[in-house]
Amino acid sequence: MAAFTAERSGQELVEAHAETAGGLGHEEVYVVLRGCALFTLDGVQREVEAGTFVAVAPHVHRHAVATEPHTAVLALGGPPTFEPSASEWIERARPHVHSDPRRAQAIVDELRAARPDSAGIEIAEALLAVGRGERRVAREIIAALIAREPGLARPLADHPDLGPLLGR
């Protein structure tokens, strides 16, 4: 993420580049926050006003200059792939832990298939154990996880279902 400002019209906001030419291969989204900018995307020019989003694929050569004084542009970039966090599955499973344990287990199984090395699997299994009333099993799973990854102790302490198992 970066922000670019231009005090005068004609001043460069986004240097000419393509993310595949020595860049990180990021997709980028530019948001004109204030003023107006002339974007050139693979040779095609487009004047963009405040409040407009410009999405740019990694291979597209891009450049932008201010066409109004005091123009501001926010740039957001990242890899063109999205890898969801294990919490995406955990939060999908949580509402079903008590009401539909089979559905919750199926969601956890999706997590296991998609992210087999994720610590989130153990968190999800502990959550399922709580749903089955097996608090001791859940406590053991969480204790083993924290012993292996101590940095998880604090976030798990705040978890509404698992935090109480930590005895804090």
C-alpha positions in Angstrom: 0.0 0.0 0.0 1.3 3.5 -0.8 -0.1 7.0 -1.3 1.1 9.4 -3.9 0.4 13.1 -4.0 1.1 15.8 -6.6 1.1 19.5 -5.7 0.8 20.6 -9.3 -0.9 19.5 -12.5 1.4 17.5 -14.7 3.4 16.0 -11.8 3.9 12.3 -11.9 1.9 10.2 -9.4 2.6 6.6 -10.5 6.0 5.9 -12.1 5.8 4.1 -15.5 6.1 0.4 -14.9 4.6 -3.1 -15.3 4.7 -5.4 -12.3 5.9 -8.3 -14.5 9.0 -6.4 -15.7 11.2 -6.8 -12.7 8.3 -6.1 -10.3 6.6 -8.3 -7.8 3.9 -9.6 -10.2 1.2 -7.8 -8.2 -2.2 -6.8 -9.3 -2.8 -3.2 -8.2 -5.8 -1.1 -7.5 -5.4 2.7 -7.6 -7.9 4.9 -5.8 -8.0 8.6 -6.7 -8.7 10.2 -3.3 -8.5 13.8 -4.3 -8.2 15.7 -7.6 -7.9 14.1 -10.9 -5.2 11.9 -12.7 -4.5 10.9 -16.2 -3.7 7.1 -16.2 -2.0 5.5 -19.2 -2.6 1.7 -19.2 -0.9 -0.1 -22.0 -0.9 3.1 -24.1 -4.6 3.9 -23.5 -5.2 7.1 -21.6 -8.1 7.7 -19.2 -8.7 10.7 -17.0 -9.9 9.6 -13.6 -11.7 11.7 -11.0 -11.7 11.5 -7.2 -13.6 8.5 -5.9 -12.7 6.3 -8.9 -11.0 2.9 -8.6 -8.6 1.7 -11.3 -7.7 -2.0 -11.3 -4.6 -3.0 -13.2 -3.3 -6.6 -14.0 0.3 -7.3 -13.4 1.3 -7.4 -17.1 -0.2 -3.9 -17.9 2.2 -1.1 -18.3 0.9 1.8 -16.1 1.7 5.4 -15.5 -0.3 8.3 -13.9 0.1 12.1 -13.7 -2.0 14.6 -11.9 -4.3 16.8 -14.1 -5.3 18.9 -11.1 -3.2 20.4 -8.3 -3.2 18.6 -4.9 -4.2 15.2 -6.4 -3.8 12.2 -4.2 -3.8 8.5 -5.2 -3.8 5.5 -3.0 -2.2 2.3 -4.5 -3.0 -1.1 -3.1 -1.3 -4.2 -4.5 -0.7 -7.8 -3.9 -0.3 -11.2 -5.6 -3.0 -12.0 -8.1 -4.0 -15.1 -6.0 -5.9 -15.1 -2.8 -5.3 -17.7 -0.1 -7.9 -17.6 2.6 -6.9 -17.9 6.2 -7.9 -20.9 8.2 -10.2 -18.6 10.1 -12.4 -18.4 7.0 -13.4 -22.1 7.6 -13.4 -21.9 11.4 -15.8 -19.0 11.4 -18.0 -20.9 8.8 -18.0 -24.0 11.0 -18.6 -22.3 14.4 -22.3 -21.5 14.0 -22.9 -25.2 13.3 -20.8 -26.8 16.1 -23.9 -27.3 18.4 -26.8 -27.2 15.9 -25.4 -29.3 13.1 -22.1 -31.0 14.1 -21.9 -32.9 10.8 -22.0 -29.7 8.8 -19.3 -28.2 11.1 -17.2 -31.3 10.6 -17.6 -31.1 6.8 -16.3 -27.6 6.9 -13.3 -28.6 9.0 -12.7 -31.4 6.5 -12.7 -28.8 3.7 -10.0 -26.8 5.7 -8.0 -30.0 6.2 -8.0 -30.7 2.4 -7.3 -27.1 1.4 -4.7 -26.2 4.1 -3.3 -29.5 5.5 -0.4 -27.9 7.3 -2.5 -25.2 9.0 -2.6 -24.8 12.8 -6.2 -23.8 12.1 -7.1 -27.5 11.8 -6.2 -28.0 15.5 -8.2 -24.9 16.5 -11.2 -26.2 14.5 -10.9 -29.7 16.0 -10.8 -28.1 19.5 -13.9 -26.2 18.6 -15.6 -29.3 17.5 -14.6 -31.1 20.7 -16.2 -28.2 22.7 -19.4 -28.7 20.7 -19.4 -32.4 21.6 -19.0 -31.5 25.3 -15.4 -32.9 25.3 -13.7 -29.9 27.0 -10.8 -32.0 28.2 -10.0 -33.1 24.7 -10.3 -29.5 23.4 -8.0 -28.3 26.2 -5.4 -31.0 25.3 -5.5 -30.0 21.6 -5.1 -26.3 22.5 -2.3 -27.0 25.0 -0.4 -29.0 22.4 -0.9 -26.3 19.8 0.3 -23.5 22.1 3.3 -25.6 23.2 4.3 -25.9 19.6 3.3 -22.3 18.6 3.4 -20.1 21.7 2.4 -17.0 19.7 -1.1 -18.4 19.4 -1.7 -18.2 23.2 -2.8 -14.6 23.2 -5.2 -14.7 20.2 -6.7 -18.0 21.5 -7.2 -16.4 24.9 -9.6 -14.0 23.3 -11.5 -16.7 21.4 -15.1 -16.8 22.7 -15.3 -20.6 22.7 -11.7 -21.7 23.3 -10.3 -18.9 25.5 -12.2 -20.2 28.6 -10.3 -23.5 28.2 -7.0 -21.7 28.9 -7.9 -21.0 32.5 -7.1 -17.3 32.4 
